[in-house]
Amino acid sequence: MKEYAEQIEALQGSLASDQRELREAMERVKRAVSEPLDVPRRIRESPAPWMFGAALLGLWLGVRGAA
């Protein structure tokens, strides 16, 4: 009977640990999902690639409109 109680206790400890890890993983997923959607912050952090991309887009639209 003692062996059974020890197994139950070990399983409960493992379950509590798994639940904690799952909560932490869900928080990381929530942060990862919300970060890419924050475009203004990403532009502030590295404006050069955005300006280069905007210039290329403008050039492409200009050439396309002139043709």
PDB file of N, CA, C, O and CB in Angstrom:
ATOM      1  N   MET A   1       0.818  -1.196   0.000  1.00  0.00           N
ATOM      2  CA  MET A   1       0.000   0.000   0.000  1.00  0.00           C
ATOM      3  C   MET A   1       0.868   1.269   0.000  1.00  0.00           C
ATOM      4  O   MET A   1       0.537   2.269  -0.637  1.00  0.00           O
ATOM      5  CB  MET A   1      -0.934  -0.007   1.210  1.00  0.00           C
ATOM      6  N   LYS A   2       1.976   1.196   0.727  1.00  0.00           N
ATOM      7  CA  LYS A   2       2.879   2.338   0.804  1.00  0.00           C
ATOM      8  C   LYS A   2       3.454   2.648  -0.581  1.00  0.00           C
ATOM      9  O   LYS A   2       3.608   3.810  -0.957  1.00  0.00           O
ATOM     10  CB  LYS A   2       4.016   2.064   1.817  1.00  0.00           C
ATOM     11  N   GLU A   3       3.766   1.593  -1.326  1.00  0.00           N
ATOM     12  CA  GLU A   3       4.321   1.754  -2.666  1.00  0.00           C
ATOM     13  C   GLU A   3       3.315   2.465  -3.587  1.00  0.00           C
ATOM     14  O   GLU A   3       3.689   3.314  -4.396  1.00  0.00           O
ATOM     15  CB  GLU A   3       4.710   0.378  -3.254  1.00  0.00           C
ATOM     16  N   TYR A   4       2.062   2.107  -3.449  1.00  0.00           N
ATOM     17  CA  TYR A   4       0.995   2.724  -4.238  1.00  0.00           C
ATOM     18  C   TYR A   4       0.867   4.216  -3.902  1.00  0.00           C
ATOM     19  O   TYR A   4       0.710   5.041  -4.801  1.00  0.00           O
ATOM     20  CB  TYR A   4      -0.349   2.000  -3.986  1.00  0.00           C
ATOM     21  N   ALA A   5       0.932   4.555  -2.638  1.00  0.00           N
ATOM     22  CA  ALA A   5       0.835   5.955  -2.207  1.00  0.00           C
ATOM     23  C   ALA A   5       2.017   6.761  -2.737  1.00  0.00           C
ATOM     24  O   ALA A   5       1.860   7.921  -3.118  1.00  0.00           O
ATOM     25  CB  ALA A   5       0.776   6.048  -0.665  1.00  0.00           C
ATOM     26  N   GLU A   6       3.194   6.150  -2.762  1.00  0.00           N
ATOM     27  CA  GLU A   6       4.375   6.839  -3.279  1.00  0.00           C
ATOM     28  C   GLU A   6       4.241   7.092  -4.781  1.00  0.00           C
ATOM     29  O   GLU A   6       4.640   8.144  -5.280  1.00  0.00           O
ATOM     30  CB  GLU A   6       5.646   6.020  -2.989  1.00  0.00           C
ATOM     31  N   GLN A   7       3.676   6.120  -5.490  1.00  0.00           N
ATOM     32  CA  GLN A   7       3.466   6.293  -6.929  1.00  0.00           C
ATOM     33  C   GLN A   7       2.467   7.418  -7.198  1.00  0.00           C
ATOM     34  O   GLN A   7       2.666   8.230  -8.101  1.00  0.00           O
ATOM     35  CB  GLN A   7       2.970   4.979  -7.563  1.00  0.00           C
ATOM     36  N   ILE A   8       1.394   7.460  -6.410  1.00  0.00           N
ATOM     37  CA  ILE A   8       0.387   8.517  -6.553  1.00  0.00           C
ATOM     38  C   ILE A   8       1.024   9.879  -6.284  1.00  0.00           C
ATOM     39  O   ILE A   8       0.786  10.838  -7.018  1.00  0.00           O
ATOM     40  CB  ILE A   8      -0.809   8.277  -5.587  1.00  0.00           C
ATOM     41  N   GLU A   9       1.825   9.956  -5.242  1.00  0.00           N
ATOM     42  CA  GLU A   9       2.485  11.215  -4.884  1.00  0.00           C
ATOM     43  C   GLU A   9       3.448  11.652  -5.990  1.00  0.00           C
ATOM     44  O   GLU A   9       3.517  12.836  -6.323  1.00  0.00           O
ATOM     45  CB  GLU A   9       3.242  11.067  -3.546  1.00  0.00           C
ATOM     46  N   ALA A  10       4.182  10.709  -6.551  1.00  0.00           N
ATOM     47  CA  ALA A  10       5.116  11.033  -7.636  1.00  0.00           C
ATOM     48  C   ALA A  10       4.357  11.511  -8.865  1.00  0.00           C
ATOM     49  O   ALA A  10       4.779  12.455  -9.533  1.00  0.00           O
ATOM     50  CB  ALA A  10       5.987   9.811  -7.991  1.00  0.00           C
ATOM     51  N   LEU A  11       3.238  10.860  -9.162  1.00  0.00           N
ATOM     52  CA  LEU A  11       2.428  11.276 -10.309  1.00  0.00           C
ATOM     53  C   LEU A  11       1.847  12.670 -10.107  1.00  0.00           C
ATOM     54  O   LEU A  11       1.802  13.468 -11.044  1.00  0.00           O
ATOM     55  CB  LEU A  11       1.301  10.274 -10.553  1.00  0.00           C
ATOM     56  N   GLN A  12       1.406  12.964  -8.899  1.00  0.00           N
ATOM     57  CA  GLN A  12       0.863  14.297  -8.614  1.00  0.00           C
ATOM     58  C   GLN A  12       1.941  15.361  -8.750  1.00  0.00           C
ATOM     59  O   GLN A  12       1.681  16.446  -9.271  1.00  0.00           O
ATOM     60  CB  GLN A  12       0.254  14.344  -7.205  1.00  0.00           C
ATOM     61  N   GLY A  13       3.136  15.062  -8.291  1.00  0.00           N
ATOM     62  CA  GLY A  13       4.248  15.997  -8.441  1.00  0.00           C
ATOM     63  C   GLY A  13       4.593  16.220  -9.900  1.00  0.00           C
ATOM     64  O   GLY A  13       4.852  17.346 -10.325  1.00  0.00           O
ATOM     65  N   SER A  14       4.593  15.147 -10.656  1.00  0.00           N
ATOM     66  CA  SER A  14       4.878  15.251 -12.078  1.00  0.00           C
ATOM     67  C   SER A  14       3.791  16.049 -12.789  1.00  0.00           C
ATOM     68  O   SER A  14       4.090  16.862 -13.664  1.00  0.00           O
ATOM     69  CB  SER A  14       5.009  13.859 -12.699  1.00  0.00           C
ATOM     70  N   LEU A  15       2.551  15.826 -12.424  1.00  0.00           N
ATOM     71  CA  LEU A  15       1.431  16.558 -13.026  1.00  0.00           C
ATOM     72  C   LEU A  15       1.532  18.049 -12.715  1.00  0.00           C
ATOM     73  O   LEU A  15       1.303  18.882 -13.593  1.00  0.00           O
ATOM     74  CB  LEU A  15       0.087  16.000 -12.519  1.00  0.00           C
ATOM     75  N   ALA A  16       1.868  18.387 -11.484  1.00  0.00           N
ATOM     76  CA  ALA A  16       2.011  19.803 -11.114  1.00  0.00           C
ATOM     77  C   ALA A  16       3.137  20.450 -11.919  1.00  0.00           C
ATOM     78  O   ALA A  16       3.007  21.588 -12.372  1.00  0.00           O
ATOM     79  CB  ALA A  16       2.287  19.946  -9.593  1.00  0.00           C
ATOM     80  N   SER A  17       4.235  19.725 -12.094  1.00  0.00           N
ATOM     81  CA  SER A  17       5.356  20.241 -12.867  1.00  0.00           C
ATOM     82  C   SER A  17       4.963  20.428 -14.333  1.00  0.00           C
ATOM     83  O   SER A  17       5.303  21.439 -14.947  1.00  0.00           O
ATOM     84  CB  SER A  17       6.561  19.299 -12.754  1.00  0.00           C
ATOM     85  N   ASP A  18       4.250  19.454 -14.887  1.00  0.00           N
ATOM     86  CA  ASP A  18       3.797  19.557 -16.282  1.00  0.00           C
ATOM     87  C   ASP A  18       2.847  20.731 -16.467  1.00  0.00           C
ATOM     88  O   ASP A  18       2.919  21.435 -17.474  1.00  0.00           O
ATOM     89  CB  ASP A  18       3.111  18.257 -16.721  1.00  0.00           C
ATOM     90  N   GLN A  19       1.963  20.945 -15.512  1.00  0.00           N
ATOM     91  CA  GLN A  19       1.022  22.066 -15.604  1.00  0.00           C
ATOM     92  C   GLN A  19       1.771  23.395 -15.582  1.00  0.00           C
ATOM     93  O   GLN A  19       1.431  24.309 -16.333  1.00  0.00           O
ATOM     94  CB  GLN A  19      -0.003  22.012 -14.451  1.00  0.00           C
ATOM     95  N   ARG A  20       2.771  23.507 -14.739  1.00  0.00           N
ATOM     96  CA  ARG A  20       3.572  24.735 -14.656  1.00  0.00           C
ATOM     97  C   ARG A  20       4.312  24.969 -15.974  1.00  0.00           C
ATOM     98  O   ARG A  20       4.344  26.092 -16.478  1.00  0.00           O
ATOM     99  CB  ARG A  20       4.581  24.656 -13.475  1.00  0.00           C
ATOM    100  N   GLU A  21       4.900  23.922 -16.527  1.00  0.00           N
ATOM    101  CA  GLU A  21       5.608  24.047 -17.799  1.00  0.00           C
ATOM    102  C   GLU A  21       4.654  24.425 -18.924  1.00  0.00           C
ATOM    103  O   GLU A  21       5.008  25.210 -19.805  1.00  0.00           O
ATOM    104  CB  GLU A  21       6.328  22.741 -18.138  1.00  0.00           C
ATOM    105  N   LEU A  22       3.445  23.870 -18.899  1.00  0.00           N
ATOM    106  CA  LEU A  22       2.452  24.193 -19.911  1.00  0.00           C
ATOM    107  C   LEU A  22       2.038  25.662 -19.816  1.00  0.00           C
ATOM    108  O   LEU A  22       1.904  26.330 -20.841  1.00  0.00           O
ATOM    109  CB  LEU A  22       1.228  23.282 -19.766  1.00  0.00           C
ATOM    110  N   ARG A  23       1.836  26.168 -18.613  1.00  0.00           N
ATOM    111  CA  ARG A  23       1.494  27.587 -18.430  1.00  0.00           C
ATOM    112  C   ARG A  23       2.606  28.489 -18.953  1.00  0.00           C
ATOM    113  O   ARG A  23       2.339  29.491 -19.617  1.00  0.00           O
ATOM    114  CB  ARG A  23       1.229  27.892 -16.944  1.00  0.00           C
ATOM    115  N   GLU A  24       3.854  28.130 -18.651  1.00  0.00           N
ATOM    116  CA  GLU A  24       4.992  28.924 -19.129  1.00  0.00           C
ATOM    117  C   GLU A  24       5.073  28.888 -20.654  1.00  0.00           C
ATOM    118  O   GLU A  24       5.338  29.911 -21.285  1.00  0.00           O
ATOM    119  CB  GLU A  24       6.309  28.407 -18.514  1.00  0.00           C
ATOM    120  N   ALA A  25       4.849  27.728 -21.239  1.00  0.00           N
ATOM    121  CA  ALA A  25       4.889  27.606 -22.697  1.00  0.00           C
ATOM    122  C   ALA A  25       3.774  28.432 -23.334  1.00  0.00           C
ATOM    123  O   ALA A  25       3.988  29.059 -24.372  1.00  0.00           O
ATOM    124  CB  ALA A  25       4.766  26.127 -23.121  1.00  0.00           C
ATOM    125  N   MET A  26       2.613  28.441 -22.739  1.00  0.00           N
ATOM    126  CA  MET A  26       1.500  29.226 -23.277  1.00  0.00           C
ATOM    127  C   MET A  26       1.810  30.724 -23.204  1.00  0.00           C
ATOM    128  O   MET A  26       1.450  31.469 -24.115  1.00  0.00           O
ATOM    129  CB  MET A  26       0.198  28.911 -22.510  1.00  0.00           C
ATOM    130  N   GLU A  27       2.461  31.165 -22.150  1.00  0.00           N
ATOM    131  CA  GLU A  27       2.853  32.573 -22.040  1.00  0.00           C
ATOM    132  C   GLU A  27       3.853  32.929 -23.135  1.00  0.00           C
ATOM    133  O   GLU A  27       3.758  33.997 -23.741  1.00  0.00           O
ATOM    134  CB  GLU A  27       3.457  32.866 -20.647  1.00  0.00           C
ATOM    135  N   ARG A  28       4.815  32.034 -23.392  1.00  0.00           N
ATOM    136  CA  ARG A  28       5.788  32.284 -24.461  1.00  0.00           C
ATOM    137  C   ARG A  28       5.097  32.349 -25.821  1.00  0.00           C
ATOM    138  O   ARG A  28       5.446  33.177 -26.662  1.00  0.00           O
ATOM    139  CB  ARG A  28       6.871  31.190 -24.470  1.00  0.00           C
ATOM    140  N   VAL A  29       4.121  31.477 -26.032  1.00  0.00           N
ATOM    141  CA  VAL A  29       3.390  31.493 -27.301  1.00  0.00           C
ATOM    142  C   VAL A  29       2.614  32.793 -27.444  1.00  0.00           C
ATOM    143  O   VAL A  29       2.612  33.393 -28.519  1.00  0.00           O
ATOM    144  CB  VAL A  29       2.435  30.286 -27.397  1.00  0.00           C
ATOM    145  N   LYS A  30       1.957  33.238 -26.383  1.00  0.00           N
ATOM    146  CA  LYS A  30       1.197  34.497 -26.433  1.00  0.00           C
ATOM    147  C   LYS A  30       2.113  35.668 -26.780  1.00  0.00           C
ATOM    148  O   LYS A  30       1.756  36.519 -27.596  1.00  0.00           O
ATOM    149  CB  LYS A  30       0.492  34.759 -25.082  1.00  0.00           C
ATOM    150  N   ARG A  31       3.292  35.711 -26.161  1.00  0.00           N
ATOM    151  CA  ARG A  31       4.234  36.788 -26.464  1.00  0.00           C
ATOM    152  C   ARG A  31       4.728  36.699 -27.901  1.00  0.00           C
ATOM    153  O   ARG A  31       4.831  37.713 -28.590  1.00  0.00           O
ATOM    154  CB  ARG A  31       5.420  36.747 -25.499  1.00  0.00           C
ATOM    155  N   ALA A  32       5.030  35.492 -28.349  1.00  0.00           N
ATOM    156  CA  ALA A  32       5.543  35.306 -29.713  1.00  0.00           C
ATOM    157  C   ALA A  32       4.501  35.693 -30.749  1.00  0.00           C
ATOM    158  O   ALA A  32       4.844  36.228 -31.803  1.00  0.00           O
ATOM    159  CB  ALA A  32       5.978  33.853 -29.931  1.00  0.00           C
ATOM    160  N   VAL A  33       3.246  35.431 -30.464  1.00  0.00           N
ATOM    161  CA  VAL A  33       2.185  35.763 -31.414  1.00  0.00           C
ATOM    162  C   VAL A  33       1.950  37.256 -31.458  1.00  0.00           C
ATOM    163  O   VAL A  33       1.702  37.808 -32.530  1.00  0.00           O
ATOM    164  CB  VAL A  33       0.893  35.041 -31.052  1.00  0.00           C
ATOM    165  N   SER A  34       2.021  37.918 -30.326  1.00  0.00           N
ATOM    166  CA  SER A  34       1.727  39.353 -30.301  1.00  0.00           C
ATOM    167  C   SER A  34       2.895  40.191 -30.818  1.00  0.00           C
ATOM    168  O   SER A  34       2.668  41.292 -31.320  1.00  0.00           O
ATOM    169  CB  SER A  34       1.372  39.787 -28.886  1.00  0.00           C
ATOM    170  N   GLU A  35       4.130  39.715 -30.716  1.00  0.00           N
ATOM    171  CA  GLU A  35       5.287  40.496 -31.157  1.00  0.00           C
ATOM    172  C   GLU A  35       5.283  40.807 -32.648  1.00  0.00           C
ATOM    173  O   GLU A  35       5.461  41.970 -33.008  1.00  0.00           O
ATOM    174  CB  GLU A  35       6.545  39.767 -30.813  1.00  0.00           C
ATOM    175  N   PRO A  36       5.090  39.831 -33.536  1.00  0.00           N
ATOM    176  CA  PRO A  36       5.152  40.158 -34.966  1.00  0.00           C
ATOM    177  C   PRO A  36       4.062  41.129 -35.409  1.00  0.00           C
ATOM    178  O   PRO A  36       4.204  41.772 -36.449  1.00  0.00           O
ATOM    179  CB  PRO A  36       5.051  38.893 -35.782  1.00  0.00           C
ATOM    180  N   LEU A  37       2.995  41.247 -34.657  1.00  0.00           N
ATOM    181  CA  LEU A  37       1.900  42.118 -35.040  1.00  0.00           C
ATOM    182  C   LEU A  37       2.161  43.577 -34.678  1.00  0.00           C
ATOM    183  O   LEU A  37       1.428  44.467 -35.110  1.00  0.00           O
ATOM    184  CB  LEU A  37       0.627  41.651 -34.388  1.00  0.00           C
ATOM    185  N   ASP A  38       3.189  43.822 -33.899  1.00  0.00           N
ATOM    186  CA  ASP A  38       3.504  45.185 -33.466  1.00  0.00           C
ATOM    187  C   ASP A  38       4.433  45.830 -34.499  1.00  0.00           C
ATOM    188  O   ASP A  38       5.623  46.014 -34.241  1.00  0.00           O
ATOM    189  CB  ASP A  38       4.165  45.187 -32.043  1.00  0.00           C
ATOM    190  N   VAL A  39       3.884  46.171 -35.667  1.00  0.00           N
ATOM    191  CA  VAL A  39       4.674  46.707 -36.778  1.00  0.00           C
ATOM    192  C   VAL A  39       5.348  48.034 -36.419  1.00  0.00           C
ATOM    193  O   VAL A  39       6.537  48.185 -36.700  1.00  0.00           O
ATOM    194  CB  VAL A  39       3.787  46.896 -38.004  1.00  0.00           C
ATOM    195  N   PRO A  40       4.655  49.003 -35.813  1.00  0.00           N
ATOM    196  CA  PRO A  40       5.346  50.263 -35.490  1.00  0.00           C
ATOM    197  C   PRO A  40       6.586  50.070 -34.616  1.00  0.00           C
ATOM    198  O   PRO A  40       7.598  50.740 -34.824  1.00  0.00           O
ATOM    199  CB  PRO A  40       4.391  51.201 -34.791  1.00  0.00           C
ATOM    200  N   ARG A  41       6.517  49.170 -33.647  1.00  0.00           N
ATOM    201  CA  ARG A  41       7.689  48.914 -32.803  1.00  0.00           C
ATOM    202  C   ARG A  41       8.810  48.304 -33.629  1.00  0.00           C
ATOM    203  O   ARG A  41       9.973  48.671 -33.461  1.00  0.00           O
ATOM    204  CB  ARG A  41       7.325  47.983 -31.626  1.00  0.00           C
ATOM    205  N   ARG A  42       8.479  47.382 -34.515  1.00  0.00           N
ATOM    206  CA  ARG A  42       9.500  46.748 -35.348  1.00  0.00           C
ATOM    207  C   ARG A  42      10.144  47.771 -36.287  1.00  0.00           C
ATOM    208  O   ARG A  42      11.345  47.693 -36.546  1.00  0.00           O
ATOM    209  CB  ARG A  42       8.890  45.589 -36.159  1.00  0.00           C
ATOM    210  N   ILE A  43       9.368  48.722 -36.798  1.00  0.00           N
ATOM    211  CA  ILE A  43       9.931  49.765 -37.667  1.00  0.00           C
ATOM    212  C   ILE A  43      10.871  50.656 -36.860  1.00  0.00           C
ATOM    213  O   ILE A  43      11.947  51.012 -37.339  1.00  0.00           O
ATOM    214  CB  ILE A  43       8.801  50.616 -38.318  1.00  0.00           C
ATOM    215  N   ARG A  44      10.474  51.021 -35.634  1.00  0.00           N
ATOM    216  CA  ARG A  44      11.340  51.850 -34.783  1.00  0.00           C
ATOM    217  C   ARG A  44      12.650  51.141 -34.460  1.00  0.00           C
ATOM    218  O   ARG A  44      13.704  51.775 -34.400  1.00  0.00           O
ATOM    219  CB  ARG A  44      10.615  52.217 -33.482  1.00  0.00           C
ATOM    220  N   GLU A  45      12.585  49.823 -34.251  1.00  0.00           N
ATOM    221  CA  GLU A  45      13.788  49.071 -33.887  1.00  0.00           C
ATOM    222  C   GLU A  45      14.778  48.971 -35.046  1.00  0.00           C
ATOM    223  O   GLU A  45      15.988  49.020 -34.824  1.00  0.00           O
ATOM    224  CB  GLU A  45      13.407  47.675 -33.416  1.00  0.00           C
ATOM    225  N   SER A  46      14.288  48.833 -36.270  1.00  0.00           N
ATOM    226  CA  SER A  46      15.189  48.741 -37.424  1.00  0.00           C
ATOM    227  C   SER A  46      14.528  49.393 -38.631  1.00  0.00           C
ATOM    228  O   SER A  46      13.904  48.717 -39.448  1.00  0.00           O
ATOM    229  CB  SER A  46      15.554  47.258 -37.733  1.00  0.00           C
ATOM    230  N   PRO A  47      14.670  50.718 -38.738  1.00  0.00           N
ATOM    231  CA  PRO A  47      13.988  51.433 -39.818  1.00  0.00           C
ATOM    232  C   PRO A  47      14.619  51.241 -41.199  1.00  0.00           C
ATOM    233  O   PRO A  47      13.914  51.362 -42.200  1.00  0.00           O
ATOM    234  CB  PRO A  47      13.956  52.888 -39.498  1.00  0.00           C
ATOM    235  N   ALA A  48      15.912  50.949 -41.292  1.00  0.00           N
ATOM    236  CA  ALA A  48      16.591  50.864 -42.594  1.00  0.00           C
ATOM    237  C   ALA A  48      15.958  49.820 -43.527  1.00  0.00           C
ATOM    238  O   ALA A  48      15.673  50.154 -44.677  1.00  0.00           O
ATOM    239  CB  ALA A  48      18.064  50.530 -42.385  1.00  0.00           C
ATOM    240  N   PRO A  49      15.728  48.590 -43.096  1.00  0.00           N
ATOM    241  CA  PRO A  49      15.115  47.625 -44.019  1.00  0.00           C
ATOM    242  C   PRO A  49      13.719  48.048 -44.472  1.00  0.00           C
ATOM    243  O   PRO A  49      13.325  47.788 -45.608  1.00  0.00           O
ATOM    244  CB  PRO A  49      15.040  46.258 -43.362  1.00  0.00           C
ATOM    245  N   TRP A  50      12.980  48.694 -43.586  1.00  0.00           N
ATOM    246  CA  TRP A  50      11.630  49.150 -43.941  1.00  0.00           C
ATOM    247  C   TRP A  50      11.696  50.268 -44.973  1.00  0.00           C
ATOM    248  O   TRP A  50      10.898  50.299 -45.910  1.00  0.00           O
ATOM    249  CB  TRP A  50      10.871  49.631 -42.687  1.00  0.00           C
ATOM    250  N   MET A  51      12.657  51.200 -44.802  1.00  0.00           N
ATOM    251  CA  MET A  51      12.799  52.287 -45.778  1.00  0.00           C
ATOM    252  C   MET A  51      13.256  51.733 -47.130  1.00  0.00           C
ATOM    253  O   MET A  51      12.776  52.166 -48.177  1.00  0.00           O
ATOM    254  CB  MET A  51      13.804  53.352 -45.265  1.00  0.00           C
ATOM    255  N   PHE A  52      14.170  50.788 -47.101  1.00  0.00           N
ATOM    256  CA  PHE A  52      14.642  50.169 -48.334  1.00  0.00           C
ATOM    257  C   PHE A  52      13.488  49.447 -49.042  1.00  0.00           C
ATOM    258  O   PHE A  52      13.326  49.561 -50.257  1.00  0.00           O
ATOM    259  CB  PHE A  52      15.798  49.183 -48.036  1.00  0.00           C
ATOM    260  N   GLY A  53      12.700  48.712 -48.277  1.00  0.00           N
ATOM    261  CA  GLY A  53      11.545  48.017 -48.846  1.00  0.00           C
ATOM    262  C   GLY A  53      10.525  48.988 -49.409  1.00  0.00           C
ATOM    263  O   GLY A  53       9.966  48.750 -50.480  1.00  0.00           O
ATOM    264  N   ALA A  54      10.278  50.083 -48.696  1.00  0.00           N
ATOM    265  CA  ALA A  54       9.326  51.087 -49.176  1.00  0.00           C
ATOM    266  C   ALA A  54       9.829  51.742 -50.457  1.00  0.00           C
ATOM    267  O   ALA A  54       9.045  52.005 -51.369  1.00  0.00           O
ATOM    268  CB  ALA A  54       9.079  52.154 -48.098  1.00  0.00           C
ATOM    269  N   ALA A  55      11.145  52.009 -50.529  1.00  0.00           N
ATOM    270  CA  ALA A  55      11.716  52.603 -51.741  1.00  0.00           C
ATOM    271  C   ALA A  55      11.587  51.652 -52.920  1.00  0.00           C
ATOM    272  O   ALA A  55      11.242  52.075 -54.024  1.00  0.00           O
ATOM    273  CB  ALA A  55      13.189  52.971 -51.520  1.00  0.00           C
ATOM    274  N   LEU A  56      11.861  50.378 -52.697  1.00  0.00           N
ATOM    275  CA  LEU A  56      11.713  49.389 -53.772  1.00  0.00           C
ATOM    276  C   LEU A  56      10.266  49.280 -54.229  1.00  0.00           C
ATOM    277  O   LEU A  56       9.995  49.211 -55.428  1.00  0.00           O
ATOM    278  CB  LEU A  56      12.216  48.020 -53.313  1.00  0.00           C
ATOM    279  N   LEU A  57       9.345  49.263 -53.286  1.00  0.00           N
ATOM    280  CA  LEU A  57       7.926  49.201 -53.631  1.00  0.00           C
ATOM    281  C   LEU A  57       7.509  50.424 -54.419  1.00  0.00           C
ATOM    282  O   LEU A  57       6.782  50.304 -55.404  1.00  0.00           O
ATOM    283  CB  LEU A  57       7.072  49.072 -52.376  1.00  0.00           C
ATOM    284  N   GLY A  58       7.957  51.605 -54.000  1.00  0.00           N
ATOM    285  CA  GLY A  58       7.635  52.831 -54.718  1.00  0.00           C
ATOM    286  C   GLY A  58       8.216  52.826 -56.116  1.00  0.00           C
ATOM    287  O   GLY A  58       7.551  53.242 -57.065  1.00  0.00           O
ATOM    288  N   LEU A  59       9.451  52.360 -56.260  1.00  0.00           N
ATOM    289  CA  LEU A  59      10.081  52.278 -57.565  1.00  0.00           C
ATOM    290  C   LEU A  59       9.316  51.309 -58.482  1.00  0.00           C
ATOM    291  O   LEU A  59       9.054  51.607 -59.647  1.00  0.00           O
ATOM    292  CB  LEU A  59      11.545  51.837 -57.418  1.00  0.00           C
ATOM    293  N   TRP A  60       8.974  50.163 -57.930  1.00  0.00           N
ATOM    294  CA  TRP A  60       8.232  49.169 -58.714  1.00  0.00           C
ATOM    295  C   TRP A  60       6.878  49.708 -59.138  1.00  0.00           C
ATOM    296  O   TRP A  60       6.473  49.542 -60.289  1.00  0.00           O
ATOM    297  CB  TRP A  60       8.050  47.877 -57.913  1.00  0.00           C
ATOM    298  N   LEU A  61       6.176  50.354 -58.215  1.00  0.00           N
ATOM    299  CA  LEU A  61       4.857  50.927 -58.577  1.00  0.00           C
ATOM    300  C   LEU A  61       5.015  52.053 -59.589  1.00  0.00           C
ATOM    301  O   LEU A  61       4.184  52.194 -60.486  1.00  0.00           O
ATOM    302  CB  LEU A  61       4.123  51.455 -57.318  1.00  0.00           C
ATOM    303  N   GLY A  62       6.064  52.854 -59.461  1.00  0.00           N
ATOM    304  CA  GLY A  62       6.307  53.942 -60.405  1.00  0.00           C
ATOM    305  C   GLY A  62       6.605  53.456 -61.801  1.00  0.00           C
ATOM    306  O   GLY A  62       6.078  53.981 -62.782  1.00  0.00           O
ATOM    307  N   VAL A  63       7.455  52.446 -61.885  1.00  0.00           N
ATOM    308  CA  VAL A  63       7.805  51.876 -63.181  1.00  0.00           C
ATOM    309  C   VAL A  63       6.580  51.195 -63.795  1.00  0.00           C
ATOM    310  O   VAL A  63       6.345  51.298 -64.999  1.00  0.00           O
ATOM    311  CB  VAL A  63       8.977  50.870 -63.040  1.00  0.00           C
ATOM    312  N   ARG A  64       5.835  50.527 -62.995  1.00  0.00           N
ATOM    313  CA  ARG A  64       4.652  49.839 -63.476  1.00  0.00           C
ATOM    314  C   ARG A  64       3.588  50.813 -63.981  1.00  0.00           C
ATOM    315  O   ARG A  64       2.898  50.547 -64.965  1.00  0.00           O
ATOM    316  CB  ARG A  64       4.080  48.972 -62.377  1.00  0.00           C
ATOM    317  N   GLY A  65       3.471  51.943 -63.286  1.00  0.00           N
ATOM    318  CA  GLY A  65       2.487  52.965 -63.694  1.00  0.00           C
ATOM    319  C   GLY A  65       2.897  53.710 -64.941  1.00  0.00           C
ATOM    320  O   GLY A  65       2.044  54.162 -65.704  1.00  0.00           O
ATOM    321  N   ALA A  66       4.215  53.846 -65.161  1.00  0.00           N
ATOM    322  CA  ALA A  66       4.718  54.566 -66.327  1.00  0.00           C
ATOM    323  C   ALA A  66       4.623  53.725 -67.601  1.00  0.00           C
ATOM    324  O   ALA A  66       4.570  54.261 -68.708  1.00  0.00           O
ATOM    325  CB  ALA A  66       6.162  54.992 -66.095  1.00  0.00           C
ATOM    326  N   ALA A  67       4.601  52.421 -67.433  1.00  0.00           N
ATOM    327  CA  ALA A  67       4.600  51.534 -68.612  1.00  0.00           C
ATOM    328  C   ALA A  67       3.255  51.388 -69.262  1.00  0.00           C
ATOM    329  O   ALA A  67       3.123  50.674 -70.256  1.00  0.00           O
ATOM    330  CB  ALA A  67       5.091  50.186 -68.237  1.00  0.00           C
TER     331      ALA A  67
END
